[in-house]
Amino acid sequence: MHFGERMRQAESHDKLQVRLVYSSRCMDIVCRLRAAHVVHQTRILRHLPAAGLMLDIGSGYGHVGEVISRDAPGRSCVLMEPDHGPSPRVRRRTARNSCWPLRGDGRHMPFGDAMFDAAWALFVLHHVEFADQAAILSEVSRVLRPGGVFVLAEDTPRTLDEYANAVRADERINFEPAGAPHNYRNADDWRSELRTRGFAVVDEFPVTWLGPPVTWWPVPHWVYVCRRQP
């Protein structure tokens, strides 16, 4: 499934997802808590610059970007999401933290070369085809300044059982429609792909648990901290 097809498929469940997350104060609180936990577990704050323009790829409704921007007032962040355009409520909420939502296709980013000081893609790339993953990483390399930081966090199942468990977790945590794509790579494959796309991996580590738990068994995750090579 191509990136554009995922965007079209998402339209059918977008209204339900918006209603669940933004008509329910409880669900919004869960999303905020999960975003804070993801930021903590991926250790992303210690690697990002304290100031500059940043890009959140596959930002959802902006909760992670808000956590990162609140940590340092000098940061501003573009929240790029392919599945839905920002609602007025999301725009008002994220603007308070210098976060600006944009609907966009990661394969063809509407930005100039070397525009961003840092970027991240946290548990989103496995939702697109392998060829599109490569295209998105190439675009990240293009729009990131030389030496800029890129943090990639991904599910990395190693066996068929782990793969099936990762799919179950994705479907439950993201309210995914039937047939949504899951294109996981193992940790070595991601490392190789990053280097091919112009990134130097300067740190990497596993994450064994992310909350809230939605399956009996934890999904294995891997985090890569990269620098865009000159």
Z-matrix of the N, CA and C atoms (Angstrom, degrees):
N
C 1 1.463
C 2 1.520 1 109.34
N 3 1.321 2 117.14 1 128.27
C 4 1.448 3 121.54 2 -179.99
C 5 1.517 4 110.36 3 -78.44
N 6 1.324 5 115.34 4 163.72
C 7 1.462 6 121.99 5 -177.50
C 8 1.525 7 110.65 6 -58.46
N 9 1.366 8 116.26 7 -42.64
C 10 1.447 9 119.65 8 179.91
C 11 1.513 10 112.63 9 -64.11
N 12 1.333 11 117.29 10 -36.66
C 13 1.460 12 120.83 11 177.93
C 14 1.515 13 110.44 12 -65.15
N 15 1.324 14 117.69 13 -38.54
C 16 1.469 15 120.91 14 176.06
C 17 1.532 16 109.90 15 -60.51
N 18 1.333 17 116.63 16 -39.33
C 19 1.458 18 119.68 17 178.24
C 20 1.534 19 111.03 18 -62.17
N 21 1.340 20 116.55 19 -42.66
C 22 1.461 21 119.78 20 -179.54
C 23 1.520 22 111.64 21 -68.38
N 24 1.330 23 115.98 22 -40.93
C 25 1.466 24 119.81 23 179.52
C 26 1.519 25 111.25 24 -62.64
N 27 1.317 26 114.97 25 -35.20
C 28 1.460 27 119.26 26 -176.65
C 29 1.520 28 112.76 27 -66.30
N 30 1.338 29 117.55 28 -25.03
C 31 1.455 30 119.92 29 -178.20
C 32 1.529 31 111.61 30 -56.87
N 33 1.344 32 117.05 31 -35.37
C 34 1.457 33 120.63 32 -174.63
C 35 1.522 34 113.00 33 -68.23
N 36 1.333 35 117.82 34 -26.67
C 37 1.460 36 118.87 35 179.96
C 38 1.515 37 112.81 36 -113.50
N 39 1.345 38 116.83 37 3.83
C 40 1.460 39 120.06 38 -176.84
C 41 1.521 40 112.03 39 -62.54
N 42 1.362 41 117.67 40 -43.53
C 43 1.452 42 119.92 41 -177.74
C 44 1.527 43 111.19 42 -63.29
N 45 1.334 44 116.59 43 -38.99
C 46 1.462 45 120.11 44 178.00
C 47 1.514 46 110.51 45 -64.21
N 48 1.333 47 117.02 46 -43.38
C 49 1.459 48 120.33 47 -178.45
C 50 1.524 49 110.98 48 -64.74
N 51 1.328 50 117.20 49 -44.16
C 52 1.458 51 120.46 50 178.10
C 53 1.517 52 110.56 51 -59.92
N 54 1.340 53 116.26 52 -43.33
C 55 1.464 54 120.67 53 -178.96
C 56 1.529 55 110.93 54 -62.81
N 57 1.332 56 116.37 55 -42.50
C 58 1.460 57 120.21 56 -179.47
C 59 1.519 58 111.90 57 -64.65
N 60 1.344 59 115.77 58 -43.57
C 61 1.460 60 119.30 59 -172.94
C 62 1.511 61 112.20 60 -83.10
N 63 1.320 62 117.79 61 -38.95
C 64 1.453 63 119.62 62 -170.52
C 65 1.523 64 114.19 63 -108.93
N 66 1.301 65 118.56 64 -8.29
C 67 1.455 66 120.13 65 170.46
C 68 1.521 67 110.38 66 -95.78
N 69 1.314 68 116.30 67 -10.32
C 70 1.455 69 121.14 68 -179.79
C 71 1.519 70 109.33 69 -115.44
N 72 1.311 71 116.90 70 112.53
C 73 1.454 72 120.85 71 178.22
C 74 1.531 73 110.82 72 -61.24
N 75 1.323 74 115.84 73 -35.36
C 76 1.466 75 119.59 74 -179.93
C 77 1.520 76 111.03 75 -62.65
N 78 1.352 77 117.24 76 -45.29
C 79 1.459 78 120.13 77 -179.65
C 80 1.519 79 111.61 78 -65.18
N 81 1.321 80 116.78 79 -36.88
C 82 1.456 81 119.72 80 177.97
C 83 1.520 82 110.60 81 -63.43
N 84 1.328 83 116.67 82 -38.89
C 85 1.469 84 120.44 83 177.41
C 86 1.525 85 110.23 84 -63.96
N 87 1.354 86 117.15 85 -41.64
C 88 1.466 87 120.69 86 177.67
C 89 1.527 88 110.27 87 -60.02
N 90 1.333 89 117.18 88 -43.57
C 91 1.469 90 120.66 89 179.59
C 92 1.522 91 110.99 90 -62.80
N 93 1.315 92 117.44 91 -40.08
C 94 1.461 93 120.53 92 179.21
C 95 1.534 94 110.75 93 -65.79
N 96 1.324 95 116.10 94 -43.27
C 97 1.464 96 119.33 95 179.22
C 98 1.526 97 111.23 96 -64.29
N 99 1.339 98 116.59 97 -41.96
C 100 1.461 99 119.59 98 178.33
C 101 1.522 100 110.83 99 -63.67
N 102 1.323 101 117.43 100 -41.82
C 103 1.462 102 120.13 101 179.28
C 104 1.521 103 110.83 102 -60.64
N 105 1.325 104 116.97 103 -43.34
C 106 1.459 105 120.36 104 178.79
C 107 1.528 106 110.66 105 -63.24
N 108 1.329 107 116.61 106 -37.75
C 109 1.463 108 120.12 107 179.70
C 110 1.528 109 111.14 108 -69.52
N 111 1.329 110 117.37 109 -40.62
C 112 1.468 111 120.72 110 177.29
C 113 1.524 112 110.35 111 -61.83
N 114 1.320 113 117.04 112 -44.79
C 115 1.463 114 120.63 113 179.15
C 116 1.525 115 110.33 114 -60.90
N 117 1.328 116 116.76 115 -42.40
C 118 1.469 117 120.40 116 -179.99
C 119 1.526 118 111.30 117 -65.87
N 120 1.328 119 117.52 118 -47.93
C 121 1.455 120 121.21 119 -175.10
C 122 1.532 121 112.64 120 -68.00
N 123 1.314 122 117.30 121 -33.36
C 124 1.466 123 119.94 122 179.91
C 125 1.530 124 112.34 123 -83.36
N 126 1.334 125 117.66 124 -7.86
C 127 1.477 126 123.14 125 177.90
C 128 1.526 127 112.08 126 57.55
N 129 1.310 128 116.26 127 28.59
C 130 1.452 129 120.07 128 -171.83
C 131 1.528 130 112.58 129 -67.14
N 132 1.324 131 117.97 130 -32.22
C 133 1.458 132 120.32 131 -174.47
C 134 1.528 133 112.34 132 -63.30
N 135 1.320 134 117.09 133 -32.76
C 136 1.458 135 119.07 134 -177.58
C 137 1.531 136 112.68 135 -72.86
N 138 1.323 137 116.79 136 -14.74
C 139 1.463 138 120.31 137 -177.02
C 140 1.527 139 113.67 138 -104.12
N 141 1.317 140 118.01 139 -17.96
C 142 1.453 141 120.58 140 -177.86
C 143 1.522 142 110.92 141 -82.65
N 144 1.333 143 117.82 142 148.12
C 145 1.466 144 119.50 143 173.56
C 146 1.515 145 110.73 144 -65.82
N 147 1.334 146 116.50 145 154.55
C 148 1.458 147 121.18 146 -177.22
C 149 1.522 148 112.26 147 -76.12
N 150 1.325 149 117.03 148 -12.88
C 151 1.459 150 120.73 149 179.97
C 152 1.520 151 108.77 150 -147.34
N 153 1.335 152 115.80 151 155.72
C 154 1.452 153 120.20 152 177.62
C 155 1.516 154 112.02 153 131.05
N 156 1.331 155 114.83 154 176.77
C 157 1.458 156 122.39 155 -179.89
C 158 1.518 157 109.25 156 -95.27
N 159 1.326 158 116.64 157 130.27
C 160 1.455 159 121.97 158 -173.26
C 161 1.521 160 110.84 159 -127.39
N 162 1.326 161 115.41 160 159.41
C 163 1.457 162 121.75 161 -175.60
C 164 1.521 163 109.89 162 -128.78
N 165 1.334 164 115.86 163 123.39
C 166 1.458 165 122.69 164 175.08
C 167 1.520 166 107.48 165 -102.41
N 168 1.332 167 117.30 166 112.81
C 169 1.465 168 123.06 167 -175.71
C 170 1.518 169 108.71 168 -94.32
N 171 1.336 170 116.69 169 120.35
C 172 1.459 171 120.67 170 -174.66
C 173 1.505 172 110.67 171 73.76
N 174 1.331 173 116.32 172 53.50
C 175 1.465 174 122.39 173 -167.05
C 176 1.518 175 114.51 174 -79.48
N 177 1.346 176 117.78 175 -8.57
C 178 1.458 177 118.16 176 -175.73
C 179 1.514 178 110.88 177 62.23
N 180 1.331 179 116.76 178 -128.19
C 181 1.458 180 121.04 179 179.19
C 182 1.519 181 112.70 180 -101.50
N 183 1.330 182 116.50 181 19.45
C 184 1.455 183 120.85 182 167.10
C 185 1.504 184 117.42 183 88.62
N 186 1.337 185 118.55 184 9.23
C 187 1.459 186 119.42 185 -174.76
C 188 1.526 187 112.97 186 -67.60
N 189 1.341 188 118.01 187 -41.34
C 190 1.469 189 120.17 188 179.24
C 191 1.520 190 110.34 189 -66.00
N 192 1.341 191 116.56 190 -45.71
C 193 1.462 192 119.34 191 179.45
C 194 1.518 193 112.49 192 -58.36
N 195 1.323 194 116.55 193 -36.87
C 196 1.461 195 120.01 194 178.44
C 197 1.526 196 111.58 195 -65.53
N 198 1.331 197 117.06 196 -42.78
C 199 1.467 198 120.11 197 178.54
C 200 1.527 199 109.96 198 -60.08
N 201 1.321 200 116.89 199 -44.12
C 202 1.466 201 121.25 200 -177.41
C 203 1.515 202 111.02 201 -68.26
N 204 1.318 203 118.23 202 -41.90
C 205 1.461 204 120.72 203 -179.49
C 206 1.528 205 111.87 204 -68.81
N 207 1.324 206 117.89 205 -37.71
C 208 1.464 207 120.27 206 178.57
C 209 1.515 208 112.08 207 -64.60
N 210 1.323 209 117.00 208 -26.16
C 211 1.462 210 120.42 209 -178.22
C 212 1.528 211 112.14 210 -66.71
N 213 1.324 212 118.13 211 -27.23
C 214 1.460 213 121.51 212 -178.49
C 215 1.527 214 108.28 213 -147.85
N 216 1.336 215 118.24 214 114.13
C 217 1.467 216 120.85 215 -175.61
C 218 1.527 217 114.06 216 -60.63
N 219 1.331 218 117.98 217 -20.02
C 220 1.454 219 120.54 218 -179.45
C 221 1.516 220 113.73 219 -77.59
N 222 1.312 221 117.78 220 -6.71
C 223 1.469 222 120.97 221 179.42
C 224 1.523 223 110.89 222 -89.09
N 225 1.322 224 115.12 223 141.27
C 226 1.463 225 121.71 224 166.72
C 227 1.516 226 107.11 225 -129.21
N 228 1.319 227 116.36 226 154.08
C 229 1.461 228 119.02 227 -168.01
C 230 1.517 229 111.71 228 -142.54
N 231 1.328 230 116.33 229 132.08
C 232 1.453 231 122.32 230 169.66
C 233 1.528 232 107.59 231 -91.59
N 234 1.322 233 116.35 232 125.75
C 235 1.462 234 122.57 233 -179.29
C 236 1.525 235 107.85 234 -101.07
N 237 1.325 236 117.36 235 100.65
C 238 1.460 237 120.69 236 -176.33
C 239 1.521 238 110.40 237 -100.92
N 240 1.334 239 115.53 238 123.29
C 241 1.459 240 122.19 239 -175.45
C 242 1.525 241 108.96 240 -135.56
N 243 1.340 242 118.50 241 128.29
C 244 1.462 243 119.83 242 -178.77
C 245 1.519 244 115.40 243 -82.28
N 246 1.329 245 117.44 244 -22.75
C 247 1.462 246 119.84 245 -167.24
C 248 1.516 247 114.80 246 -81.69
N 249 1.311 248 119.19 247 -24.08
C 250 1.460 249 120.60 248 -175.45
C 251 1.518 250 109.48 249 -159.87
N 252 1.317 251 114.72 250 151.39
C 253 1.454 252 119.69 251 173.17
C 254 1.517 253 110.26 252 -80.88
N 255 1.330 254 117.52 253 155.65
C 256 1.464 255 120.36 254 -178.83
C 257 1.519 256 111.59 255 -70.69
N 258 1.312 257 116.47 256 135.90
C 259 1.452 258 121.58 257 175.19
C 260 1.526 259 108.41 258 -81.05
N 261 1.345 260 117.51 259 161.47
C 262 1.471 261 119.15 260 176.48
C 263 1.527 262 112.55 261 -56.19
N 264 1.323 263 117.26 262 -35.62
C 265 1.462 264 119.95 263 179.88
C 266 1.524 265 111.15 264 -65.18
N 267 1.345 266 116.72 265 -42.48
C 268 1.464 267 119.91 266 178.50
C 269 1.518 268 110.17 267 -64.69
N 270 1.328 269 117.47 268 -42.44
C 271 1.467 270 120.56 269 179.09
C 272 1.523 271 111.31 270 -59.11
N 273 1.315 272 117.05 271 -44.51
C 274 1.468 273 119.75 272 -179.44
C 275 1.518 274 110.95 273 -64.60
N 276 1.342 275 116.23 274 -42.98
C 277 1.467 276 119.77 275 -177.01
C 278 1.518 277 112.28 276 -67.29
N 279 1.326 278 116.81 277 -45.86
C 280 1.459 279 119.78 278 -175.81
C 281 1.525 280 112.44 279 -74.56
N 282 1.337 281 118.09 280 -29.60
C 283 1.462 282 120.63 281 -179.19
C 284 1.526 283 111.61 282 -61.96
N 285 1.318 284 117.38 283 -28.06
C 286 1.463 285 120.37 284 179.24
C 287 1.522 286 111.52 285 -64.05
N 288 1.339 287 116.68 286 -20.53
C 289 1.470 288 120.89 287 -179.11
C 290 1.526 289 111.90 288 -115.79
N 291 1.332 290 116.69 289 26.59
C 292 1.474 291 122.07 290 177.95
C 293 1.523 292 111.71 291 57.38
N 294 1.328 293 116.42 292 39.22
C 295 1.461 294 122.52 293 176.79
C 296 1.530 295 108.49 294 -117.02
N 297 1.330 296 115.91 295 133.06
C 298 1.452 297 120.11 296 -172.58
C 299 1.526 298 109.55 297 -125.38
N 300 1.335 299 117.63 298 108.29
C 301 1.466 300 120.94 299 -176.34
C 302 1.522 301 112.32 300 -75.37
N 303 1.337 302 114.74 301 146.02
C 304 1.456 303 122.13 302 -178.43
C 305 1.520 304 108.79 303 -148.26
N 306 1.321 305 117.65 304 130.89
C 307 1.456 306 119.78 305 172.24
C 308 1.523 307 108.23 306 -82.29
N 309 1.327 308 117.02 307 124.79
C 310 1.451 309 119.32 308 -176.56
C 311 1.509 310 112.94 309 -158.81
N 312 1.310 311 115.46 310 155.32
C 313 1.462 312 124.82 311 179.16
C 314 1.523 313 108.26 312 -95.07
N 315 1.334 314 116.33 313 118.99
C 316 1.454 315 120.47 314 -176.43
C 317 1.510 316 114.78 315 -65.02
N 318 1.323 317 118.04 316 -16.90
C 319 1.467 318 119.85 317 178.83
C 320 1.520 319 111.80 318 -76.38
N 321 1.337 320 116.25 319 -22.09
C 322 1.465 321 121.71 320 -177.96
C 323 1.527 322 107.45 321 -139.55
N 324 1.319 323 116.50 322 78.26
C 325 1.459 324 120.18 323 -174.34
C 326 1.527 325 110.78 324 -74.48
N 327 1.332 326 116.47 325 134.79
C 328 1.462 327 120.83 326 -177.13
C 329 1.525 328 113.13 327 -82.82
N 330 1.323 329 116.41 328 49.68
C 331 1.458 330 121.37 329 -177.31
C 332 1.521 331 110.15 330 -131.34
N 333 1.317 332 115.81 331 156.34
C 334 1.450 333 120.95 332 175.84
C 335 1.516 334 112.48 333 -75.74
N 336 1.314 335 116.51 334 168.11
C 337 1.455 336 121.57 335 178.81
C 338 1.530 337 110.56 336 -65.48
N 339 1.341 338 115.94 337 145.07
C 340 1.472 339 123.41 338 173.54
C 341 1.533 340 112.23 339 52.28
N 342 1.321 341 117.27 340 40.78
C 343 1.466 342 122.21 341 -175.07
C 344 1.524 343 112.71 342 -87.18
N 345 1.334 344 117.77 343 -28.60
C 346 1.457 345 121.31 344 -171.53
C 347 1.525 346 111.75 345 -108.67
N 348 1.336 347 114.81 346 148.23
C 349 1.465 348 121.52 347 176.66
C 350 1.523 349 112.25 348 -87.48
N 351 1.314 350 117.21 349 -22.95
C 352 1.462 351 121.24 350 -179.86
C 353 1.525 352 108.52 351 -159.94
N 354 1.329 353 115.53 352 158.66
C 355 1.464 354 121.58 353 178.88
C 356 1.519 355 108.70 354 -154.04
N 357 1.321 356 115.27 355 159.34
C 358 1.465 357 119.64 356 175.86
C 359 1.522 358 110.06 357 -150.46
N 360 1.328 359 115.04 358 154.38
C 361 1.457 360 123.40 359 173.35
C 362 1.522 361 106.09 360 -137.92
N 363 1.305 362 116.51 361 104.17
C 364 1.465 363 121.51 362 -172.20
C 365 1.524 364 110.08 363 -107.23
N 366 1.321 365 115.61 364 103.58
C 367 1.470 366 123.38 365 174.42
C 368 1.530 367 111.54 366 61.01
N 369 1.326 368 116.87 367 44.37
C 370 1.473 369 120.12 368 179.98
C 371 1.527 370 113.27 369 -125.44
N 372 1.328 371 119.39 370 -30.46
C 373 1.463 372 119.86 371 -169.92
C 374 1.525 373 113.03 372 -69.21
N 375 1.321 374 118.30 373 -23.77
C 376 1.463 375 118.34 374 178.95
C 377 1.532 376 112.17 375 -70.38
N 378 1.320 377 117.48 376 -4.92
C 379 1.460 378 120.99 377 177.51
C 380 1.530 379 113.02 378 -85.54
N 381 1.340 380 117.93 379 -0.87
C 382 1.467 381 120.48 380 179.42
C 383 1.527 382 109.13 381 -125.19
N 384 1.339 383 116.19 382 165.90
C 385 1.461 384 121.10 383 -178.83
C 386 1.530 385 110.86 384 -64.52
N 387 1.326 386 115.71 385 158.13
C 388 1.463 387 120.44 386 -177.84
C 389 1.526 388 111.86 387 -58.18
N 390 1.334 389 117.35 388 -41.96
C 391 1.463 390 120.23 389 179.12
C 392 1.529 391 110.88 390 -62.77
N 393 1.332 392 116.51 391 -36.64
C 394 1.456 393 120.05 392 178.37
C 395 1.525 394 111.51 393 -72.19
N 396 1.328 395 117.48 394 -32.67
C 397 1.463 396 119.78 395 174.09
C 398 1.530 397 110.17 396 -58.64
N 399 1.331 398 115.94 397 -45.48
C 400 1.468 399 120.52 398 179.36
C 401 1.524 400 110.70 399 -62.77
N 402 1.340 401 116.95 400 -42.33
C 403 1.461 402 120.55 401 -179.97
C 404 1.527 403 111.24 402 -63.65
N 405 1.318 404 116.95 403 -41.19
C 406 1.461 405 120.79 404 179.96
C 407 1.524 406 110.72 405 -65.28
N 408 1.326 407 117.38 406 -44.23
C 409 1.468 408 119.82 407 178.85
C 410 1.523 409 111.19 408 -63.17
N 411 1.317 410 117.36 409 -37.06
C 412 1.466 411 120.10 410 176.86
C 413 1.527 412 111.03 411 -64.12
N 414 1.330 413 116.60 412 -39.42
C 415 1.455 414 120.31 413 177.84
C 416 1.534 415 111.23 414 -67.85
N 417 1.323 416 116.82 415 -38.69
C 418 1.466 417 119.23 416 175.83
C 419 1.525 418 109.94 417 -59.79
N 420 1.313 419 116.36 418 -44.41
C 421 1.464 420 120.26 419 178.59
C 422 1.528 421 111.25 420 -60.56
N 423 1.308 422 116.88 421 -36.92
C 424 1.471 423 120.94 422 -179.00
C 425 1.525 424 112.13 423 -68.42
N 426 1.352 425 117.03 424 -44.73
C 427 1.464 426 119.81 425 -173.41
C 428 1.521 427 112.73 426 -85.43
N 429 1.331 428 117.65 427 -8.89
C 430 1.464 429 121.91 428 -179.98
C 431 1.525 430 109.05 429 -91.98
N 432 1.309 431 116.70 430 136.62
C 433 1.466 432 119.53 431 179.16
C 434 1.525 433 110.19 432 -68.13
N 435 1.340 434 118.22 433 152.04
C 436 1.467 435 120.04 434 176.05
C 437 1.533 436 110.94 435 -55.35
N 438 1.305 437 115.98 436 131.69
C 439 1.458 438 120.94 437 -175.99
C 440 1.507 439 114.51 438 85.30
N 441 1.335 440 117.36 439 -6.58
C 442 1.456 441 120.72 440 179.32
C 443 1.515 442 112.06 441 -67.07
N 444 1.336 443 116.48 442 156.45
C 445 1.462 444 123.35 443 -175.28
C 446 1.528 445 109.89 444 -91.08
N 447 1.323 446 115.71 445 135.56
C 448 1.462 447 121.64 446 170.42
C 449 1.511 448 108.26 447 -129.87
N 450 1.329 449 116.53 448 127.39
C 451 1.470 450 121.96 449 178.69
C 452 1.523 451 107.97 450 -113.66
N 453 1.323 452 115.09 451 123.59
C 454 1.457 453 122.26 452 176.27
C 455 1.519 454 108.95 453 -115.18
N 456 1.325 455 116.78 454 127.55
C 457 1.463 456 122.06 455 173.16
C 458 1.518 457 107.73 456 -123.97
N 459 1.335 458 115.88 457 132.41
C 460 1.458 459 119.80 458 -174.27
C 461 1.527 460 111.93 459 -144.70
N 462 1.333 461 114.66 460 152.33
C 463 1.457 462 120.87 461 168.15
C 464 1.529 463 108.17 462 -71.82
N 465 1.320 464 116.65 463 134.10
C 466 1.464 465 120.04 464 -175.94
C 467 1.531 466 111.68 465 -132.56
N 468 1.332 467 117.96 466 64.41
C 469 1.474 468 119.84 467 178.61
C 470 1.521 469 111.17 468 -64.03
N 471 1.347 470 115.63 469 144.79
C 472 1.469 471 120.72 470 -176.28
C 473 1.518 472 112.88 471 -110.86
N 474 1.320 473 117.81 472 -19.30
C 475 1.463 474 121.47 473 -177.99
C 476 1.525 475 108.59 474 -127.84
N 477 1.330 476 116.13 475 169.50
C 478 1.464 477 120.28 476 178.12
C 479 1.526 478 111.54 477 -62.51
N 480 1.323 479 116.43 478 -38.06
C 481 1.462 480 119.50 479 178.13
C 482 1.527 481 111.31 480 -64.90
N 483 1.331 482 116.35 481 -43.43
C 484 1.467 483 119.52 482 177.94
C 485 1.528 484 111.02 483 -65.02
N 486 1.333 485 116.40 484 -36.48
C 487 1.460 486 120.85 485 177.98
C 488 1.536 487 110.41 486 -62.20
N 489 1.326 488 116.40 487 -48.48
C 490 1.466 489 120.26 488 -179.97
C 491 1.528 490 111.11 489 -62.49
N 492 1.321 491 117.05 490 -38.25
C 493 1.459 492 120.71 491 178.57
C 494 1.524 493 111.47 492 -66.50
N 495 1.341 494 116.40 493 -38.39
C 496 1.465 495 120.45 494 177.84
C 497 1.524 496 110.79 495 -63.76
N 498 1.331 497 116.79 496 -41.07
C 499 1.468 498 120.57 497 177.84
C 500 1.524 499 110.50 498 -61.59
N 501 1.330 500 117.06 499 -46.01
C 502 1.471 501 120.47 500 178.81
C 503 1.529 502 111.00 501 -58.54
N 504 1.322 503 115.80 502 -44.56
C 505 1.465 504 119.49 503 -179.30
C 506 1.522 505 111.13 504 -63.05
N 507 1.331 506 116.59 505 -43.55
C 508 1.468 507 120.74 506 178.37
C 509 1.520 508 111.50 507 -59.56
N 510 1.316 509 115.54 508 -47.27
C 511 1.465 510 119.68 509 -176.96
C 512 1.526 511 111.63 510 -61.69
N 513 1.316 512 116.05 511 -36.75
C 514 1.460 513 119.59 512 -176.41
C 515 1.528 514 112.09 513 -79.40
N 516 1.321 515 117.05 514 -42.86
C 517 1.463 516 119.74 515 -174.64
C 518 1.515 517 112.08 516 -76.34
N 519 1.350 518 117.06 517 -26.69
C 520 1.465 519 120.63 518 -175.16
C 521 1.525 520 113.88 519 -107.69
N 522 1.333 521 117.98 520 4.25
C 523 1.467 522 121.53 521 -177.95
C 524 1.528 523 110.51 522 52.84
N 525 1.331 524 116.87 523 47.02
C 526 1.461 525 120.94 524 -172.02
C 527 1.524 526 112.05 525 -76.62
N 528 1.334 527 116.47 526 146.18
C 529 1.461 528 119.84 527 174.60
C 530 1.513 529 110.99 528 -74.13
N 531 1.312 530 117.26 529 161.82
C 532 1.458 531 121.51 530 177.61
C 533 1.527 532 109.64 531 -60.91
N 534 1.328 533 116.08 532 137.18
C 535 1.451 534 120.42 533 177.75
C 536 1.515 535 115.06 534 84.66
N 537 1.323 536 118.33 535 5.41
C 538 1.464 537 119.76 536 177.23
C 539 1.529 538 109.47 537 -60.93
N 540 1.332 539 117.64 538 141.77
C 541 1.468 540 120.09 539 -174.74
C 542 1.524 541 112.84 540 -73.21
N 543 1.334 542 116.05 541 145.76
C 544 1.457 543 123.12 542 173.76
C 545 1.522 544 106.81 543 -137.83
N 546 1.315 545 116.44 544 102.77
C 547 1.461 546 122.47 545 -176.15
C 548 1.528 547 109.12 546 -119.17
N 549 1.336 548 114.32 547 82.51
C 550 1.449 549 120.45 548 -176.01
C 551 1.532 550 110.81 549 -84.00
N 552 1.316 551 115.77 550 150.16
C 553 1.468 552 123.07 551 169.61
C 554 1.524 553 107.91 552 -119.35
N 555 1.326 554 116.05 553 156.85
C 556 1.463 555 117.84 554 172.74
C 557 1.530 556 109.35 555 -82.62
N 558 1.318 557 115.99 556 172.48
C 559 1.462 558 120.32 557 -173.59
C 560 1.523 559 112.15 558 -61.62
N 561 1.318 560 118.38 559 -39.60
C 562 1.462 561 120.96 560 179.65
C 563 1.521 562 111.81 561 -65.50
N 564 1.331 563 117.02 562 -39.46
C 565 1.459 564 120.36 563 -179.83
C 566 1.524 565 111.36 564 -64.53
N 567 1.327 566 117.35 565 -40.88
C 568 1.453 567 119.66 566 177.53
C 569 1.522 568 111.12 567 -63.80
N 570 1.315 569 116.56 568 -41.84
C 571 1.468 570 120.10 569 179.19
C 572 1.525 571 110.91 570 -59.09
N 573 1.320 572 116.19 571 -44.82
C 574 1.460 573 120.71 572 179.62
C 575 1.532 574 111.43 573 -65.56
N 576 1.325 575 116.71 574 -41.58
C 577 1.470 576 120.49 575 -179.34
C 578 1.526 577 111.40 576 -64.59
N 579 1.289 578 117.03 577 -40.74
C 580 1.460 579 120.70 578 178.80
C 581 1.528 580 111.27 579 -61.78
N 582 1.298 581 116.42 580 -44.65
C 583 1.470 582 119.22 581 179.51
C 584 1.518 583 111.29 582 -64.79
N 585 1.328 584 116.63 583 -38.29
C 586 1.462 585 120.48 584 178.12
C 587 1.519 586 110.99 585 -62.13
N 588 1.330 587 117.78 586 -32.77
C 589 1.471 588 121.50 587 -175.72
C 590 1.521 589 112.99 588 -91.60
N 591 1.324 590 117.60 589 10.87
C 592 1.455 591 119.81 590 171.80
C 593 1.513 592 116.07 591 97.30
N 594 1.339 593 117.11 592 21.30
C 595 1.456 594 120.76 593 179.89
C 596 1.526 595 110.87 594 -113.52
N 597 1.311 596 115.61 595 141.67
C 598 1.461 597 122.05 596 170.43
C 599 1.521 598 108.01 597 -100.24
N 600 1.316 599 116.87 598 123.16
C 601 1.462 600 121.17 599 179.03
C 602 1.524 601 108.19 600 -81.25
N 603 1.329 602 116.96 601 116.16
C 604 1.467 603 121.14 602 -176.77
C 605 1.526 604 112.16 603 -102.72
N 606 1.315 605 117.13 604 -15.83
C 607 1.464 606 120.54 605 176.38
C 608 1.525 607 107.73 606 -159.73
N 609 1.314 608 116.60 607 149.27
C 610 1.459 609 121.10 608 176.59
C 611 1.521 610 109.43 609 -157.75
N 612 1.325 611 116.09 610 150.45
C 613 1.461 612 119.88 611 -177.59
C 614 1.528 613 108.92 612 -165.70
N 615 1.332 614 117.01 613 156.92
C 616 1.474 615 120.93 614 177.66
C 617 1.518 616 111.29 615 -84.83
N 618 1.309 617 114.96 616 154.59
C 619 1.472 618 122.75 617 169.44
C 620 1.521 619 106.18 618 -124.95
N 621 1.299 620 116.40 619 122.66
C 622 1.461 621 119.76 620 -172.82
C 623 1.522 622 113.85 621 -98.58
N 624 1.327 623 116.98 622 -13.48
C 625 1.468 624 117.65 623 -177.42
C 626 1.511 625 110.70 624 -151.59
N 627 1.322 626 115.92 625 133.22
C 628 1.461 627 123.08 626 172.01
C 629 1.523 628 108.40 627 -130.52
N 630 1.311 629 116.37 628 136.85
C 631 1.453 630 119.77 629 179.11
C 632 1.514 631 111.72 630 -97.25
N 633 1.339 632 116.69 631 162.48
C 634 1.465 633 126.30 632 -4.28
C 635 1.522 634 111.10 633 -76.32
N 636 1.343 635 118.34 634 148.19
C 637 1.464 636 120.28 635 179.73
C 638 1.527 637 110.77 636 -68.60
N 639 1.324 638 116.58 637 132.31
C 640 1.470 639 120.64 638 -179.23
C 641 1.523 640 112.00 639 -124.04
N 642 1.334 641 118.01 640 -3.06
C 643 1.460 642 122.69 641 174.13
C 644 1.522 643 108.25 642 -136.29
N 645 1.338 644 114.96 643 161.50
C 646 1.468 645 118.96 644 -179.78
C 647 1.513 646 111.90 645 -65.07
N 648 1.343 647 117.06 646 -36.78
C 649 1.450 648 121.38 647 -175.16
C 650 1.519 649 110.04 648 -107.35
N 651 1.329 650 118.83 649 139.82
C 652 1.468 651 120.55 650 -179.92
C 653 1.523 652 111.87 651 -69.02
N 654 1.311 653 116.16 652 148.28
C 655 1.465 654 122.45 653 175.74
C 656 1.531 655 108.28 654 -89.58
N 657 1.332 656 118.51 655 128.76
C 658 1.471 657 119.00 656 177.06
C 659 1.528 658 111.20 657 -70.98
N 660 1.319 659 116.22 658 135.11
C 661 1.454 660 122.61 659 179.27
C 662 1.527 661 108.90 660 -127.42
N 663 1.326 662 115.79 661 157.38
C 664 1.458 663 120.96 662 176.37
C 665 1.523 664 108.82 663 -137.40
N 666 1.328 665 116.41 664 140.87
C 667 1.461 666 122.49 665 -179.35
C 668 1.523 667 109.02 666 -118.29
N 669 1.335 668 115.88 667 133.10
C 670 1.467 669 122.68 668 177.09
C 671 1.521 670 108.71 669 -119.89
N 672 1.315 671 115.95 670 126.35
C 673 1.464 672 122.24 671 173.31
C 674 1.531 673 106.51 672 -103.88
N 675 1.318 674 115.88 673 121.57
C 676 1.470 675 120.70 674 -170.66
C 677 1.530 676 110.88 675 -124.95
N 678 1.328 677 114.38 676 159.21
C 679 1.455 678 122.21 677 168.68
C 680 1.525 679 107.77 678 -119.72
N 681 1.310 680 114.76 679 136.59
C 682 1.450 681 119.56 680 175.85
C 683 1.518 682 108.88 681 -72.53
N 684 1.331 683 115.98 682 119.93
C 685 1.458 684 120.33 683 -176.91
C 686 1.525 685 110.96 684 -70.42
N 687 1.347 686 119.03 685 149.05
C 688 1.460 687 121.72 686 178.35
C 689 1.528 688 111.86 687 -60.21
